[in-house]
């Protein structure tokens, strides 16, 4: 039998995607893994899938109908390069290699360029949703050429999550665009999680409610504008009781957050592009701070507020936190989309922002109703320069801003860290400010480095003779 699609790499993600593919009408799925035992186990455990299994890369290539299409799901980095080399050796011009792993988008750009010379198509596809998404329907963000999308589109549409009747997959743009957008998705996910964690912490410390009681707060929030997978699972985690100690599970989990690096990539890339993704950055740094036990121990006796803190009206405070969370979340998404816009410009991708928000509605970790509002905002104004200024979001922050300020103030006074809440508010105030102290920074730069400044009353660049008579001269353009 010839297969129309193959999967290389049969660890948890690859085997689940292979089973997902096999379960869809019209697909016959070829499988291959470096260690043959994984291949044999998958065939034995899932006879219903009708896999065409191979134990050599040559047999795998021969088992595919043309144009051959192979999805790589191996350990990102050297593993991906090794498998690509093997496939390039046995594939022909017109065939398609898809990397569905968590590759850094610049690696994808490099690989696409090198493979294009062989006539083989290379597609970097961001796949979100973890193990369960892979099996039941992920959100898929493919890059690559329009030509490969013609073959790949129907296959990916068949396995993707479905949100409101639409498959959560779209051709994001050429070469590394798909992995770039997947990276931003993960960055936003970090911010969303950190904001929820701060909301929980503030409610717990301000009202004295138990995790189980706070779970009910989140469950109620999940029925309103905050409705999302992350809010839903937060309630589940807070409800969980540890079988061994009888305590809330959240109280026996070590408070050091791990990370696999995609959040850091989002921030590193944003720094290169000059885009202030401060909410995402604070979320990444909050995980780093949590994971520094020696520093935390050394600092644990530093002074904080002397009075213990208890809000007077718990319900009013919880509503304030809800509004602050929603406003900060809007900022995180606004910043993430700013980075998409800047990346698209830098790398020459035609990315449809509204379509991206749509394919995040199902399958992935940040899935939420709220994403429809983003699609609507970009549909109404494709040239929107800051998401937070779109009418719907403008209304939301207008409604929230007083509460947002009360929450950030209370947190600061009570000595409770709220890095994502407070940096989002600072970003908001920075963006809407009439005048920023950046003018003073320009003055300082001109003083010590003759970096020049512009004037508010006309064109040109100017320099003050700081070490001379302090008169102003017009700077000569040396470019
Ligand atoms: P792993 O990342 O643990 O990778 C294991 C697989 O890679 C095995 O099949 C292994 O083969 C293969 N492999 C590793 N090195 C090589 C090599 N040099 N040559 C050939 N094969 C190699 O598997 P996962 O299923 O967890 O993840 C697969 C990909 O999906 C990764 O890129 C990961 O980042 C991404 N991922 C995405 C998630 C998401 O939600 N989108 C969630 C989890 C992962 P062998 O059996 O022979 O060792």
Boltz pocket constraint, residues with backbone or C-beta under 6 A from the ligand:
constraints:
  - pocket:
      binder: B
      contacts: [[A, 9], [A, 10], [A, 11], [A, 12], [A, 13], [A, 14], [A, 33], [A, 34], [A, 35], [A, 38], [A, 73], [A, 74], [A, 75], [A, 76], [A, 78], [A, 79], [A, 80], [A, 82], [A, 83], [A, 100], [A, 101], [A, 102], [A, 103], [A, 127], [A, 128], [A, 129], [A, 130], [A, 131]]
      max_distance: 6.0
